[in-house]
Amino acid sequence: MKITKTAVAALAASSMLAMTACSSVGGTTTSQSSTSTGGQIEDKTMVTVVKVKGIAWFDRMDVGVVEWGRDNGFDTRTEGGDDVSPEKQI
């Protein structure tokens, strides 16, 4: 299979576009934000859903998720099934 320069350029352009769409604007992260109803503070929660808990990759990722949440004022956790059955993954 021969890859043309056009195909490589299209792949690179689409990758850059995807990464730009996932980036944030502003450069600062606040630990809490105020709502539009009088400046009340709202709680922020982020849940990362993994395929199965107990795999070293996801256990290590959970450490980073919790650390990021602590640093940025979010309640973070990782959820997932204890085996790879499709019912538990849903």
Long-range contacts (C-beta under 8 A, 24 or more apart in sequence): 29-72, 30-73, 31-72, 31-73, 31-74, 32-73, 43-75, 44-73, 44-74, 44-75, 45-74, 45-75, 45-76, 46-74, 46-75, 46-76, 47-76, 47-77, 47-78, 47-79, 48-76, 48-77, 48-78, 48-79, 49-78, 49-79, 49-80, 50-78, 50-79, 50-80, 51-80, 51-81, 51-84, 51-89, 52-80, 52-81, 52-82, 52-83, 52-84, 52-88, 52-89, 53-78, 53-79, 53-80, 53-81, 53-82, 54-82
